[in-house]
Amino acid sequence: MNDTGDAFITAVKPLVDAMGGELMPPEGAGPDDVVLAWQGADVVAVRLPQLADSLDHILAALERTKGMPLSALDRRQKQEVVRLLEARGAFSVRHGVETVAGALGVSRFTVYNYLNRDKTP
């Protein structure tokens, strides 16, 4: 690997980490992996996480950002988290509502109420 390739990998690593992805040599890429090229040469491959793993990764990142378990947040903060997760597509993942409810320490019904709260006129 040359210095330019190393610099490119260093530059994309925080993004890949934030997505919950994995960096690997381009020759090890599978059909679902994304090979990134720089200056005409394949530099690194990215293995993207499965959607369900992404939700767990997003929830863990939110806990780090909030500085506490999501279940310890007050109701207003939990509603804010649900709105943020909805905007990021968290509820399109199978069992997304159940996963979020468990992380927030609330029932599925409560998560649905939070989701529907902003939709009522």
For each residue, the residues with C-beta under 8 A, 3 or more apart:
1: 5 6 9 43
2: 5 6
3: 6 7
4: 7 8 38 39
5: 1 2 8 9 38 41 43 44
6: 1 2 3 9 10
7: 3 4 10 11
8: 4 5 11 12 36 38 43 44
9: 1 5 6 12 13 23 43 44
10: 6 7 13
11: 7 8
12: 8 9 15 16 23 36 44 46
13: 9 10 16 17 23
14: 17 18
15: 12 18 19
16: 12 13 19 21 22 23 46
17: 13 14 20 21
18: 14 15 61
19: 15 16 48 49 54 57
20: 17 49 53 54 56 57
21: 16 17 46 47 48 49
22: 16 46 47 49
23: 9 12 13 16 44 45 46 47
24: 28 29 33 44 45 46 47
25: 28 29 44 45
26: 29 35 36 42 43 44 45
27:
28: 24 25 45
29: 24 25 26 33 34 35 45 47
30: 33 47
31:
32: 47 48
33: 24 29 30 45 46 47 48
34: 29 45 46 48
35: 26 29 42 44 45 46
36: 8 12 26 42 43 44 45 46
37: 40 41 42 43
38: 4 5 8 41 43
39: 4
40: 37
41: 5 37 38
42: 26 35 36 37 45
43: 1 5 8 9 26 36 37 38
44: 5 8 9 12 23 24 25 26 35 36
45: 23 24 25 26 28 29 33 34 35 36 42
46: 12 16 21 22 23 24 33 34 35 36
47: 21 22 23 24 29 30 32 33
48: 19 21 32 33 34
49: 19 20 21 22 53 54 57
50: 53 54
51: 54 55 92 93 94
52: 55 56 93 94 95 99
53: 20 49 50 56 57
54: 19 20 49 50 51 57 58 93
55: 51 52 58 59 90 93 96 99 100
56: 20 52 53 59 60 99
57: 19 20 49 53 54 60 61
58: 54 55 61 62 85 88 90
59: 55 56 62 63 70 99 100 103
60: 56 57 63 64
61: 18 57 58 64 65
62: 58 59 65 66 70 81 84
63: 59 60 66 68 69 70 103
64: 60 61 67
65: 61 62
66: 62 63 70 73 77
67: 64
68: 63 72 73
69: 63 72 105
70: 59 62 63 66 73 78 81 103 104 105
71: 103 104 105
72: 68 69 105
73: 66 68 70 77 78 81 104
74: 77 78
75: 78 79
76: 79 80
77: 66 73 74 80 81
78: 70 73 74 75 81 82 104 106 114
79: 75 76 82 83 114 117
80: 76 77 83 84
81: 62 70 73 77 78 84 85 100 104
82: 78 79 85 86 100 104 111 114 115
83: 79 80 86 87 114 118
84: 62 80 81 87 88
85: 58 81 82 88 90 91 96 100
86: 82 83 89 90 91 115
87: 83 84
88: 58 84 85
89: 86 92 93
90: 55 58 85 86 93 96 100
91: 85 86 96 97 100 115
92: 51 89 96
93: 51 52 54 55 89 90 96 99
94: 51 52
95: 52 98 99
96: 55 85 90 91 92 93 99 100
97: 91 100 101 108 111 112
98: 95 101 102 108
99: 52 55 56 59 93 95 96 102 103
100: 55 59 81 82 85 90 91 96 97 103 104 111
101: 97 98 104 106 107 108 110 111
102: 98 99 105
103: 59 63 70 71 99 100
104: 70 71 73 78 81 82 100 101 110 111
105: 69 70 71 72 102
106: 78 101 110 111
107: 101 110 111
108: 97 98 101 111 112
109: 112 113
110: 101 104 106 107 113 114
111: 82 97 100 101 104 106 107 108 114 115
112: 97 108 109 115 116
113: 109 110 116 117
114: 78 79 82 83 110 111 117
115: 82 86 91 111 112 118 119
116: 112 113 119 120
117: 79 113 114 120
118: 83 115
119: 115 116
120: 116 117
121:
